Amino acid sequence: MTTPDVRERRPARGAGFDPERARRDVPILHRTVNGHPLAWLDNGATTQKPRQVIEALAGYYSHSNSNIHRGAHTLAREATELYEGGRATVADFLGASSPEDVVFTRGTTEAINLVARTWGSRNLGPGDEILVSSLEHHSNIVPWQLIAKERRARVVPIPLLADGAIDQDAFADLLSCRTQLVAVSHASNVLGTVPPVREMTALAHRYGAKVLVDGAQAVAHFPVDVQELDVDFYAVSGHKLYAPTGIGALYGKPEALAGMPPWQGGGNMIDQVSFERTTYAAVPHLFEAGTGHISGPVGMKAAIDWLTSFGHEAVAAYETELLGYAQRALAGIDGLEVLGTAPDKIAVLTFTLAGHDPMEIADWLDQDGIAIRAGHHCAQPSLRHYGCTSAARASLALYNTREEVDRLVASLRALRASGG
Ligand SMILES: *Cc1c(COP(=O)(O)O)cnc(C)c1O
C-alpha cells in the first residue's frame, strides 16, 4: 500500500468517503453484543483496529521479530528497518521536517510527561507560568502540576466560553513574559472543541513561550501539519488512531529537542558508557531508553497508511457531516443536553439526559449493543465548566454510520419512554 501525500491539502471534492469501505476492514465491528450488532461509539477512549494493522503485527512477529539497533544479523536489520520505517511514516503524517523530530513513547501521556520532566526541569523556574487550557485531559494538566511544584512555577488555567471554546481574549490577557509554555489540546475529548492552535501558537511565540499540543483526539479526525501550525511539541497516541495501545509519539522542533536533557537512562540512549564518563546517543534515540514497543511503529504505519488511503480530507468531511446529523437527531430528544457546541468541533457528543444517571444510560445502551462512555472522561475541569461531574459521551469515527446514530437515538428515546 502506498502512502498518499498527506501534505496535499485540496478538499476531496466529489470524492465522497463511504464508511462501508472502512467497516469491511475492521473485524470487531462485525461481532454482536447482547444479541445486537456492535455499534462502537466509544472512539474517544480507543479506536478499533483494521485487519491491515492486525496483520502487520502478526506479520512482524511471524517473520521479522528481533531486538533493534543491535546484533549483526538479518532479523535485527529487518526489525530496525520496520521500526524506523514507522518513524518516517509518523513524521510524514504529522508534517515533521524529518523522522528525527519524532520520539516514540507509550502514548500521549508519556510524551507530555517526557517534555514536562526534561524540557520543564531545564526551563522552568520560580514565578514562571504554564498556561493550560481548561479543556485539557488530565494528562495535559497533572504533569505540569508536578513539575511546577518542583520548580516553584505556576499552572494557570485558560478559561472557556459558554459554548466550550477557549476564551481567546482571556488567553491574550494571561500571556506575559512569565509565560514559559502553553499547553493546549488540538481537539477536546469531552467537548470536541478544536481550538485555533495556529493563532494561539503565533501569539504565544510573541512572548517567547513554547507551545505543546495534545493531538490525541485530533490526528484520527483531520489532517495535521506541525510545521504549518508552528508548534514546538505535538503528542499523539497510536490507539486513538486505529493502531495498537502502548505506542505513541512526541514531535518536537529540532531546536526544542536538542535543548532537552536525557530522560530515562539505559540501553539504546547511550553512545559510550564508562564509570568515568557516559556520552549519549543523538535525538530521538536519546529519549528511547530500553527495548521499546518495536511492533508498535509497525502497527502505527499500517494504521496511518489505512487511514490516509481513504483521503484524510474526505474522512474529515464525512465525520463532520455525521456530527451534524447526530446533533440534529439528539436535539429532538426531550431533556437531552449536549455539552460543547463550539462551531469548530470534532464528532464528540457529550450529553446529559434529565432524570438519568450517565452510568444508567451507558448500561441501557449496552443492552442494545451500543458502546458509549460514561464518567468524567479524564477531563474533570471541562465538565465542571457545565456544572457536571459526570456525563455520557458518544464519540464517532470514520467507520460509524447514520444507521448507528439512529440506533443511539432510538435507544435513548426508549429509555425516556421507560419512565425514568
Ligand atoms: C486519550 C487522551 C489522552 C491520553 O492518551 P493516552 O493514550 O492514554 O496516553 C490525552 N489527551 C486526550 C485529549 C485524550 O483523548
The ligand as a Gaussian input file, in Angstrom:
#p B3LYP/6-31G(d) Opt

LIG

0 1
 C       -6.768000       9.716000      25.397000
 C       -6.273000      11.093000      25.553000
 C       -5.064000      11.352000      26.193000
 C       -4.235000      10.279000      26.832000
 O       -3.803000       9.368000      25.889000
 P       -3.105000       8.016000      26.363000
 O       -3.109000       7.216000      25.122000
 O       -3.973000       7.433000      27.437000
 O       -1.748000       8.362000      26.832000
 C       -4.642000      12.654000      26.267000
 N       -5.363000      13.648000      25.747000
 C       -6.526000      13.454000      25.125000
 C       -7.262000      14.615000      24.546000
 C       -7.025000      12.166000      25.012000
 O       -8.188000      11.965000      24.401000

